[in-house]
Structures are given as structure tokens and as C-alpha cells.
Amino acid sequence: MTYKLGVDVGGTNTDATLIDENLNVVASVKRHTTPEVYDGILAAITAVLEESGVNRADIVQAMLGTTQCTNAIVERKYLAPIGVLRIGAPATLGIPPMVDWAEDLKKIAVRTAVIAGGSEYDGKPLAALDEAAARSFFEELKAEGVQSVAISCVFSTVRSDDERRAAELCREVMGSDVHISISSEIGSMGLVERENATILNAALYRVAESFTEGFARSLADLGVVNAKVYLSQNDGTLMTMEYARRYPILTIACGPTNSIRGASYLSKMENAVVIDVGGTTTDFGVIQNGFPRESSVAVTIGGVRTNFRMPDVISIGLGGGSIVRERPDGSVTVGPDSVGYRITEEALVFGGSVCTATDIAVRLGMADLGDPVKVAHLSEEFAQKAMAAIVELAEDAIDAMKVSAEDVDVVLVGGGSIILPAELAGTRHVAKPNYGGVANAIGSAISKVSGTYEQLVDYLETPREKALERAKEEAAALAVEAGAVPETVEIIDVEDVPLAYYPGNTCRVKVKAAGDLR
């Protein structure tokens, strides 16, 4: 029997789970996330290995979902100095790179330049690529010791020739070890947002090296030496360590997507709203054909507006550790502040002095946790008011995730899910599956590997059937490149959206493929 190890690092808890080759859960644990994140990872892995008693040599795959890239951007820590080259003069000179960035984050760019090149929206050349200017820029970066470069180009999602040529020049000048991020491989339509995502990706390469090497080292130290290591990405699938080092930005928001995938697997539901209740926040997402629904709007990360693929998730300040207060007028509020991972010290049921959402659930008999006697002094009226506030927060968010007025199925997971009742307005059925408390780690462990291909196509030049077939082949090839077994790759999503403002019959074609891990 072989096993898979899934680990997910959240803001409050680090979860670990072991599943066997038949995808049955063998063991699962929850440990506090520590200030030094690897201490929490080691504690969780050690605990799940001890609880399961499996032979460590039989663990053949290990998957990690981590918040470290998000934290690095939000906290402005561990970001590498980079160079930013935009190809798009003279058309894009009016808005320089990083124009709306916070000053403390702008400092990551040692040098920026805008040179001639790029194409029009229909693929026609805007200007010839200024190779001399590109070489000069890369020589300046090399002289300053910069090791990571972000390259963007106007309308590179239509035509990426100039970006790729600039990357070749960069390697010629700066050496084969330079880290290059190309915008056409990362973002979607919209130069500024796509460029922003590429810049962040370039700045995260050190963080990516740190958590990939650290996770592999942690496994080796614990005797898990036969496992191939994978990282969770934010479309609910996995990528290899090498792929994660090339595209670390794809790990951002992988926590909610892991929970969505885990919830789908545990509940056997392919389409539903997923509510993942943590200690501090609750994430609301949507399972669509077994995978997280993707957001259709630009997403802001640490104050930076980006347009790379992200899950459609709403987060609210409600969790098991949310602090409950009574106002002078008798009304009751819940959150958004929380005792977080200190809940076992500060919540009333654990002998603390702070009334939390968990205390309310215990007082109303919804959960058996800690010492119920310690919340007996809370009045029924107070507890019911608090629960009404909790339910209202959840029901409003469910409504926000719907695409119609019809009731929806809901899957309730997460360690804090005890604070929500089994009946919520606007829902058809609320499922609380076994092992839901570690759905994120399970989602990490059972995930597949994906590839997504996106391009603008004029159906007057390339027939629709031929364009879609080529897009499917490209998406499948990208999935294989990311670590999928070729024979298992399936097309899981196809969309083509007409673009009225483009000439001819131009559509945005987007295809996603996924397959089992190698």
C-alpha cells in the first residue's frame, strides 16, 4: 500500500493528512501555525505520521499548500530585487510600469525601462523590437547584480514573439541562471494588470526557492525519502517543484481552492457553494464541475491590481475564534477580530476570558468542545442574538456567490464549521462531511495537475473547430509539462467569448486540461 501526504498552511492552523492509494483518509491532524512556518509544518507532519503508523518509505507523494507568497507581498518581506522591461514604446509611454504601486513595494524594482516593440490588438506589429535597448538594459541589471527580470509586452496575449525574443537576449547577456518571468505565460488581457502579476512573480523567486527546498528538507529529516514533492496552485490543481519556482505567484490563494477541492471529494458533490470556516476568517467559493470557479474580475493582492487566474472567493471576518461583544443598546456583534490560534487559551470553554463564536456554539448545544460549564452563565437570549449575527453574515455571503435566485447546495468544511447551523436561508442542502475539518489538506493530497491555454483567435482566419482543437492540444501539453500523466489528461473546461471591439469574428479562447500526477 502506498500513501499520499497533504499539508496545508493556514493563518491559524497547519493541517496534515495521509490518504492511501484508494484515496481513503488514513489519518489527519491539525496543529497551530507558528511564527516560523516550518516549525508548524514539521509538527503537523510528525503528528500525522505518528497517528497513522505507516511506513514512511511507502509515502510516494507529498503536497504542500502554503500562504507564504501571499504573506511576502502583503508584509513586504523576502521579495527579491528585480528589473522590469516593458516592450511597447511609443504607445504605452503614458503609463509607466508600477504607476499605482505603494512606494514601499515599488522599491523591489532596481531598474525599469520601456522600449520599442509589441503589436496592435489585431496582431499587427506596433514597432520593431529595439534589441539594442534591451541588451543595454540587461547589461545594466547584470552590473547591479540583479538575478530576476519581469518582461511584459503590449498585447502579448495576441502575439508573444517580442517577449520571447527579449527573454533570449536576457539569457545571452545575464546568463542561463537568471530568473525570467514573461507576462504572456502569467496574466490575461490588460497590459497593466498582466505586467503587475509578472513583476510580483519575478520578485517571489527567492520565496519559492525557500519553501520548496524547506518542505523537501523537512520530509527528508522525517524519513520521508521516497516522496515526489508537489505544490498546490490556485486553480485547485498541483504543480512540480520546478514549475512552482518558475510561477510562484500561482500559489497565491491556494488555501481556499484546496478546501473547495477537498469539499468536493468528501461530499461527492460536483457543483455547490463551499463554506470553509477557519479560526479567523471564512472563505466562500464555488465548486463547478469538481473544480473551483474562477474569478472573472481583476484581483488586488497586497494593494497591487492583477489579472492572472484566481479562484472566485469571498472572505469575511468570521471564524471559530471571532470575538463576540454586546453593545450598550443590547445588540450583539461577532468579529471581525479574532483570538486566532490562541483560541485554546483565550476562549471561555477553554478557561479563558474572551467570548468567541465557538463559545456560542457550545452554549447552544451545537458543539461538544472544552468545558460547557464555563459558558453556562451566558444567557440564552445573548447566545441566540450572537448566532443570528453569525448566520446573517454567512447567508449574505452565500447570496453573493450565487448566479441565480435558486437555492443551492452547500458544503460546510473547516475547523470552525461547528459555529454554523445545518440550515441556512437560500440553501437546498447543507452537507457537513467527515474529515471536513481538514478538507484543505485533503484537497491538496487528492489534486490533479492542470494546464490552461488562452489566446485570441479570429474565426474568419481560423475556423472555430480547428481553433478549439489546437487550444485543447496546447492545454493538454501544458498539463503534461506541469507533471501530468499524458494518458490521463482530460479537457475539463472550454470557453470562447466573442470580443465585439475586435476586427472580424475574434474570440477569446480558453481551455483547461487536467490529469493525474506522474
N, C-alpha and C positions, 0 to 999 in steps of 0.2 A: 504494500500500500504506500502510495506517495502522497505528499501533502503540499498545500499552498499556505503561505503566511501573509496575512494582510495587516498593515499598520496604517492608522490614520491619526495625524496630529491635529487636534483642535485647539481652540483658545483656552478651554477649560480642562479637557481630558485628552489623553492619548489612548486610543483603543487598539487592541490587537486580537486577531482571531486566526485559528487554524482550521482549514477545511480539507477534507480528503479528496481523492481523485474523482469521487462521485458527487462532489460539491455538497457534502453533508458537513455541518458545523461540528467540529470535534471539541473545540474549547474556545472561550472568549473571555477577555479581561478588559478592565477599564482602570487606568491609572492617571493621576493628575499630570497635566502638562507642566513641565518645570521651566524655570527661567533659562537654564541651559538645556535646550530642547532634547539633546541626545541622552541626557540622564533619564528623562521620561520615556523615551523610546526603548532604551535598554531595560528599564524597569518593566515596561509592558511586555516586551518580548520574553524576558526572563520568566515573568509570571505565567504567560500562556504556554511556554514550553514545560514548565513545572506542572501546571494543571493538566496538560494533555498527556504527559509522559511518553510522547512519541520519540522515536529515534531521530535525532537531529539530522542524520545523514539522509533521511527519507524526505526531507523538505527540499523540493526541487525548484520552487518559485517563491520569490519574496517581493511583495508590492508595498510601496510607500506612498501615501498621500500626505503632503506637507503644506503648511501655510507660510513657509519661510520666504518665498519670493514676494508674496503679498506684504509680509511684515517688513521686508527690506525696503520696499518702496514707501510704505506708509510711515515707517520710522526713520527713513533716510539713512539706513545703515548698510554697510558692506557693499555698496554699489561701486562698480569699477569705473575709473576714468575712461572716457571714450572719445572717438572722433565721429562727427556727423557730416555725411556728404549727401547733399540733395542734388539730383540731376533734374533740371527744369528751368534754367535761365533761358531767355529773359522772362518767361511767362509767370513764374512764381516768385519773383523777387519782392513783391509787395508784402508777403507774409513770410518772415524768416523762420527757420526751424526753432521750435521750443518757445514760440512767441508768447504763449499764455501760461507758461510753467511758473511755478513758485521759484523764487530766487535761490532758495537753499537746495532745490533739486536741479536747477539749471547748471549748477557747478560741476556736475558729472561730465559735462561736455568740455573737453580741453580745447578743442577747435571745432568750428562748424564752417561749411562752405557750400555755396550754391553755384553749380557750374552748368554750362550749356548741355542740352540733350533732352531726351524724353520724346513723348509722342502726343498727338492730339487724342481726343476721346474716341476717334474712329480708327486709331492705329497709325495714322499718317505721321511721319517724323515732324517733330516740332523744331528741332535744330540738331545738327550733328553733335555727337558726344565729344566734349572737349577733353581728349585723353591727356594732353599735356597738363592741363589744370588738375586733373585727377591725380596724375603721377606726382605733381608738385605737392598736393595736399597730403598724400600718403607719405611722402618723404619727410614732411614737417612732423607728422604724427610719429613716425619711426624715430626721429631725432629726440622727441619728447618722451619716448618710452611707452607710448600708448599701445595696448595689446588687443583692443576691441573696437570695431568700427560698425556703425549703422549706415546702410546705404538705402536711400529712397529715391524714387523717380516718379515724375508726374505720369499718371495713367499706366503705371507698370502692371496693373491687373489686366490691362488690354494687351500690352506688349512689354516684355521684361528684358529685351536684348541689352539695353544700355546698363541696366543694373548688373546683369551677369558679366558683361564686359568690364565694368568698373571693379567687380569682385576679383576678376582675373588679374587686373592691374594691381589691385591691393595686395594680392598674394605675391606677385612678382617683386613688388617694392618692399613689403613688410615681412615677407617670409611665410612659409606654409603653416606656421603655428598661430598666426593671427586669427582672432575670432571675428567672423563677419556675419552680420545679420542683414538679410535682404528683405525689403518690405513686401515684395510680391509673394513671398513664402509665408508671411505672417498675418498681414491685415487684409481688409477688403476695400471696397470703393471709398474714396475720400482721402486725398493726399495727406492732410494734416494729421488726422486720426491714425491713419496707417503708419505714417512716419513716427508718430509718438509711440505706438506699440513697438516698432522696430528699435527705437532708441532705448526703451525700457528693457527689451530683450537683450540688447548688447551690453547694457550695464549690469545685467544679472548673471553674467557668466561665472563670476567667482562664487556667487551664492550657489549656483547649480553644481559646480565642482565640489563645493564643501558638503552639500547634503547627499550627493550621490556617493562620494567617497566615504563619508561618515557612516552612511547606512550600510554600505558594503563591509566596512571595517567592523561595525557593531555586530553584524551577523557572523563574521569570521571569529571575533573574540568569543562568541557564544557557541561556537562549534557548528554553526550552520554554514557548511563549506560547499555544499553541492547545489545551492540555490542560485538560479539566474535572477538578477535584480531588475525590477521594473518600477517606473514612477507613474502615478496617476496623473492624467491630464483632464482639462476642464470640459471635455465632451463626454465624460463617462467611460473613457477607454484608457488603455495603458500605452506607455512608450518605453523603449530601451533606455539605459543609462546614457548611451551616446546621443540618442535623439533628444533626451532631456537637457543635455549640455548644449545642444545646438539651439533648442527652443525652450528655455526655462520659463518664459512667460506663459506657456501653455499649462503650467501647473497652477496658475492663479485660479482660485475658486474651485479647485478640485474637491474640496471637502463636501460642499453641497451636492456635487454631481456623484460622488461616491455614495452618499446617503440615498440619492434617488435611484441609483443602480441597485444598491443593496435592498432598498424597499421594494423595488420591482421583483427582485429574485425571491425575497422572503414571502411576499404577499401573492406571488404568481399573477400579478396584475401588469398588463402591458400599457394601460392608459389610466392615469389617475393623478390627483394632486398629492404631493408628498409633503408632509409637515415634519421637519426634523427639529426637535426641541432639545437644545443644549442647556448649558448651565447659565449662559448669559444672553444668548440670542436664539431666535427660532427662524429657520430658513424654510421658505415655501417655494417649491419647484414643481415641475410637471413631468411625469413620465409620458412620453409619446412614442408608441411602438417599442417600448422597452428601454428607450434612451432619453436623456434629459432634453427638454425642449430648449432650443437655442434662442437667445435674445435677438430681437430684430433692431434694437436701437444701440447707439454708441454707449459705451460703459466708461465711467470715470474710476480710475484707480489711483489712490493717493493724490487726488487733485488733477490727474492727467487724463484727458479725454482720449479714448482709444476705440478702435472698431474691429479688433480681432474677435474671433468667435468666443462667446461667453454663454454660460447657461442662463436661462431666464429665471432668475431667483429674486425673491423679495426677502429681506431680512428685517426683523423687528426686534425691539429691545424687550424680549420676553423669554425667560428661561426658568429652570428649576431654582436658581439662586436669586431671581428677581426680588427686590425688596418691596414689601407691602406696607403702605402707610395709610393712616386715617387722617383726613383733613379736618379742620375745625368745623366745617359745615356737615360733617358726618359721611361725606363721600369717601371712597377708598380708591387709591391708585396702586398700580403694580408696575414696577420698573420705571424707566429703562435701566437704572443702575442695578447692579447685581453683586452678590458676595462672591460669585465665580467659583473657583476651585476651593475656596475657603468654606464652602457650604458645610462640610463635616465638622467645622469648628464653630461657625457663627449662627447656623440655623437653630431655631428653638428646639426642634426634635432631637438635635444632637448636643443639647446642653448650652447652646449659645444664647445671644440676646437679641438677634435680629429676626424679625418675622419675614419669611420668604414665601414664594409661591408653593414650594414643597410643603411647608408647614400647613398651608391652607388645604392642600390635597390630603394630607394626613388627618387634619381636623375633620374634614368632611367624609372620611372613610374611603377615599378613592385610592389610597396607597397605604401600605404597611411598611413603615420606614422609621428608623430611630425609635424614640420613646414617645408614644402617643399621649402619655400623661402630661408631657411638658407643653402640649398645646391645648389641653383641656380647658384652660382659662379663657381661650379665645371664644367670643360669643358666636352663636350660630348666625346671627344677623351679619356680623362683621365678616365672617368666613364666606357667606353667600354673596355679599357685595363684592368681595375680592374675586371670587370665582366668576361672577358676572363680568367683571372688568377683564379678566383673563380671556374668557370666551369671546367677548366683543372684539378684542384685539385679533384673535385667531380668525373669527368669522369675516372681519373686514379684509384681512389678507387673502383669505380663500376667494372672496368675491373679486379681488384684484387680479387673481391668477386665472379666472375663468374667461373663456372666449364667447360664452353664451349664458343665458339666464337659467339654463337647466341645471338640476342638481348633479353633483359629481361624486365619484368615488374618491375616498381619501385614505392614504396610508400614513399612520402615525408612528414615527420612529424617534430614536434619540434617547439619551439617558434621562432627559427631563420630561419625557412624554407622559409621565404619571400626572402632570398638572392639568391635562386636558381631558374632558369627558368623552365618552364614546358616541355622543350625539351632538352634532353641530349643525346649525342652520345652513341650508344651501348644499348639504351633502346627502348622498344616497345611501352610502355605507361607509363607516369608519373602521378600517382594519388596524388591529394592533398585533402584528405578527411576533412570534417567538424570536428571540435574539434581536429584536428591534433596537435595543439599546446600543448595539454595536453595528448597526446597519452600514455605517460609513466604512468600517474596516472590512466587512463582508463584501461591500460593493467594490472595494479596492482589490480584494482577493479573487473575485469571480469575473473581473472585467476582461473585455476583449481588446484587440488592437485595431485602430482605425486609420483611415486616410481620407482627407477631404480635398476635392478638386473644385476650383471655382474659376470661371472665365466668362468673358463677354463674347457672344457669338452672333453674327448676322446670319439669320436663317436663309436670306436671299443668296448668300455666298456658300454657306454650308448647310445642307438640308438638316432639319431637326433630328431625324432618326440617326443620321451619321454623327452629328454633334454630340448627342446624348450617349451614343455607343462609345465614342472616343473619350468622353468625360468619365464614363464608368470604368474604362480600361485604365485611365490615369489615376482615378481614385483607388482602384484595386492595387495598382503598382505602388502608390504611396503607403497603403496599409502594409504591404509586404516589406517595404523599406523600413517601416516603423517596427517591424518584428512579428508580423502575422504569418501563419502557415498559408502558403498560396492556395492550397486546395480547399481551405475552409472560408475563404473570403466571400462575403455576400454584400450586395448593394442594399443598404438599409434606408437610404433617403435620396430622392431625386426631386429637384425643383428647377423650373426655368421661369423666370419672371420677365415679362416684356418691359422694355425701357422706352417709353414714349418719346423721350427727348433725344434719342439717338437716331442716326440715319438708318434707312432700310427697316428690316424686321429684327432689330437687335434685342437679344435676351441675355439676362444673367443666368448662366447655367451653373448649378451647384449640385455635386453628387458626393455622397458619403458612403464609404465601404468599411466593413469591419470583419475581422476573422479571429480565430483562436491563436493563443500565444504559441510561439515555436517551442 
